[in-house]
Amino acid sequence: MDNVTRSQLTRSMAALADGDRSAFDSVYRTLWPMLTRFVVVMSKDRMTAEDIAQQAMLKILGKVATFDRSMDAATWSMAIAANEYRSYRRRLGNRNVSQGDRAEHGAEPSDEETPEAVAIRNDLGIAIRAILRELRPQDLEVVVAAVYEGQRPPLAAAAFRKRLQRVLAAMRVSWKRRYGDDRAG
């Protein structure tokens, strides 16, 4: 999202918060694709992402009166979407994983993979998603932009690199705290 669109979204969100219902279309047209893409990256499943994005949109619109005009509307909205995704994952919890859920989480083995390789890949995926869920929305935005070469947040290149370094260092610390350091030597 470019700076002009980001600023317009913040102005439209503030107008909507002030009761200007004509700002709804602008907010919805800007937020819906952004929220859906954001949740698709986290969930890896378009249908699930649309459901979660819809819930997030309802929460955003329900809380629009509390929008702090000094905040960036995109960051505020993505934080709500990230919370909705975390809530979804908590609800999913430790229940037995059905065939459809295994496909959603990348657990379908290829012909060459052994059951052990599939289990290791699934465990790593779960561990990485747990670490990513701990990130602040603005830090997750930086990671997503770096990994998927997506839209970078409105930062100077040096600030982006520095934030990415800081986030990756925090992720390493979180990994070591949770899973230890398996490096030999």
C-alpha positions as CSV (number, residue, x, y, z in Angstrom):
1,M,0.0,0.0,0.0
2,D,1.5,3.3,-1.0
3,N,1.7,6.3,1.3
4,V,-1.1,8.2,-0.5
5,T,-3.5,5.2,-0.2
6,R,-2.5,4.7,3.4
7,S,-3.1,8.4,4.2
8,Q,-6.5,8.4,2.4
9,L,-7.5,5.3,4.4
10,T,-6.6,7.0,7.7
11,R,-8.6,10.1,6.7
12,S,-11.6,7.9,5.6
13,M,-11.5,5.9,8.7
14,A,-11.4,9.1,10.8
15,A,-14.4,10.4,8.8
16,L,-16.3,7.1,9.3
17,A,-15.5,7.3,13.1
18,D,-17.0,10.8,13.1
19,G,-20.2,9.4,11.6
20,D,-19.6,10.2,8.0
21,R,-21.2,7.2,6.4
22,S,-20.2,8.2,2.9
23,A,-16.6,7.2,3.9
24,F,-17.7,3.6,4.3
25,D,-17.2,2.7,0.6
26,S,-13.7,4.1,0.6
27,V,-12.7,2.3,3.8
28,Y,-14.2,-1.0,2.6
29,R,-12.7,-0.9,-0.9
30,T,-9.3,-0.2,0.5
31,L,-9.4,-2.5,3.5
32,W,-11.0,-5.7,2.1
33,P,-8.3,-6.7,-0.3
34,M,-5.5,-5.7,2.1
35,L,-7.0,-7.7,5.0
36,T,-7.7,-10.7,2.8
37,R,-4.1,-10.8,1.5
38,F,-2.7,-10.3,5.0
39,V,-4.7,-13.3,6.4
40,V,-4.0,-15.4,3.3
41,V,-0.3,-15.1,4.0
42,M,-0.8,-16.3,7.6
43,S,-3.3,-19.0,7.0
44,K,-2.2,-20.3,3.5
45,D,-5.9,-20.9,2.8
46,R,-8.0,-18.5,0.7
47,M,-11.4,-19.6,2.0
48,T,-10.3,-19.5,5.7
49,A,-8.6,-16.1,5.1
50,E,-11.8,-14.7,3.6
51,D,-13.8,-15.9,6.7
52,I,-11.2,-14.4,9.1
53,A,-11.0,-11.2,7.1
54,Q,-14.8,-10.9,7.2
55,Q,-14.7,-11.3,10.9
56,A,-11.9,-8.7,11.2
57,M,-13.9,-6.3,8.9
58,L,-16.9,-6.6,11.2
59,K,-14.8,-6.0,14.3
60,I,-13.2,-3.0,12.6
61,L,-16.5,-1.5,11.6
62,G,-17.9,-2.3,15.0
63,K,-15.0,-0.5,16.7
64,V,-14.6,2.4,14.2
65,A,-16.0,4.9,16.8
66,T,-12.9,4.1,19.0
67,F,-10.4,4.6,16.1
68,D,-7.6,6.9,17.4
69,R,-7.1,9.5,14.6
70,S,-3.4,9.7,15.5
71,M,-2.9,6.1,14.5
72,D,-2.4,4.6,11.0
73,A,-5.7,3.0,10.0
74,A,-3.9,0.2,8.0
75,T,-1.8,-0.8,11.0
76,W,-4.8,-0.6,13.4
77,S,-6.9,-2.7,11.0
78,M,-4.1,-5.3,10.5
79,A,-3.7,-5.6,14.2
80,I,-7.4,-6.5,14.5
81,A,-7.0,-9.0,11.6
82,A,-4.0,-10.5,13.3
83,N,-6.0,-10.9,16.5
84,E,-8.8,-12.5,14.6
85,Y,-6.4,-15.0,13.1
86,R,-4.9,-15.8,16.5
87,S,-8.4,-16.3,17.9
88,Y,-9.2,-18.6,15.0
89,R,-6.0,-20.6,15.7
90,R,-6.9,-20.9,19.4
91,R,-10.4,-22.1,18.5
92,L,-8.8,-24.7,16.2
93,G,-6.7,-25.7,19.2
94,N,-5.6,-29.2,19.7
95,R,-8.7,-30.9,18.1
96,N,-8.1,-33.8,15.9
97,V,-7.0,-32.6,12.5
98,S,-9.3,-33.6,9.6
99,Q,-8.1,-34.4,6.1
100,G,-9.2,-30.9,5.0
101,D,-7.2,-29.3,7.8
102,R,-4.1,-31.3,6.9
103,A,-4.3,-29.9,3.4
104,E,-4.8,-26.4,4.7
105,H,-1.6,-26.6,6.8
106,G,0.5,-28.1,4.1
107,A,0.5,-31.6,5.4
108,E,-0.2,-33.5,2.2
109,P,2.7,-35.8,1.5
110,S,4.3,-36.0,-1.9
111,D,5.1,-39.4,-3.4
112,E,8.8,-39.0,-2.4
113,E,8.2,-38.0,1.2
114,T,8.5,-40.4,4.1
115,P,6.0,-40.1,7.0
116,E,8.9,-38.9,9.1
117,A,9.7,-36.1,6.6
118,V,6.0,-35.0,6.6
119,A,5.9,-35.0,10.4
120,I,9.1,-33.0,10.7
121,R,7.8,-30.4,8.1
122,N,4.5,-30.2,9.9
123,D,6.2,-29.7,13.3
124,L,8.4,-27.0,11.8
125,G,5.4,-25.2,10.2
126,I,3.5,-25.3,13.5
127,A,6.6,-23.9,15.4
128,I,7.2,-21.2,12.9
129,R,3.5,-20.1,12.9
130,A,3.7,-20.0,16.7
131,I,6.7,-17.7,16.6
132,L,5.0,-15.5,13.9
133,R,1.9,-15.1,16.0
134,E,4.0,-13.5,18.8
135,L,5.0,-10.7,16.5
136,R,3.5,-7.2,16.6
137,P,1.4,-6.5,13.4
138,Q,3.9,-3.9,12.1
139,D,6.8,-6.4,12.6
140,L,4.8,-9.2,10.8
141,E,4.2,-6.7,8.0
142,V,8.0,-6.3,7.6
143,V,8.6,-10.1,7.6
144,V,5.8,-10.7,5.1
145,A,7.2,-7.9,2.8
146,A,10.7,-9.4,3.0
147,V,9.7,-13.1,2.5
148,Y,7.1,-12.6,-0.1
149,E,8.6,-9.5,-1.7
150,G,5.3,-7.8,-1.1
151,Q,4.4,-4.2,-0.5
152,R,6.9,-2.7,1.9
153,P,5.7,-0.6,4.8
154,P,6.3,3.2,4.4
155,L,9.9,3.1,5.7
156,A,13.2,4.2,4.3
157,A,15.2,1.3,3.0
158,A,17.7,1.5,5.8
159,A,14.9,1.6,8.4
160,F,13.2,-1.4,6.8
161,R,16.5,-3.4,6.9
162,K,17.1,-2.4,10.5
163,R,13.5,-3.4,11.6
164,L,13.8,-6.7,9.7
165,Q,17.1,-7.4,11.4
166,R,15.6,-6.6,14.8
167,V,12.5,-8.8,14.1
168,L,14.6,-11.7,12.9
169,A,16.8,-11.4,16.0
170,A,13.7,-11.4,18.2
171,M,12.4,-14.5,16.3
172,R,15.7,-16.3,17.0
173,V,15.5,-15.5,20.7
174,S,11.9,-16.7,20.8
175,W,12.9,-19.9,18.9
176,K,15.7,-20.6,21.3
177,R,13.5,-19.9,24.3
178,R,10.9,-22.4,23.0
179,Y,12.9,-25.0,21.3
180,G,16.5,-24.6,22.4
181,D,19.6,-24.4,20.1
182,D,20.1,-27.6,18.2
183,R,23.4,-26.6,16.6
184,A,26.2,-29.0,17.2
185,G,29.4,-27.7,18.9
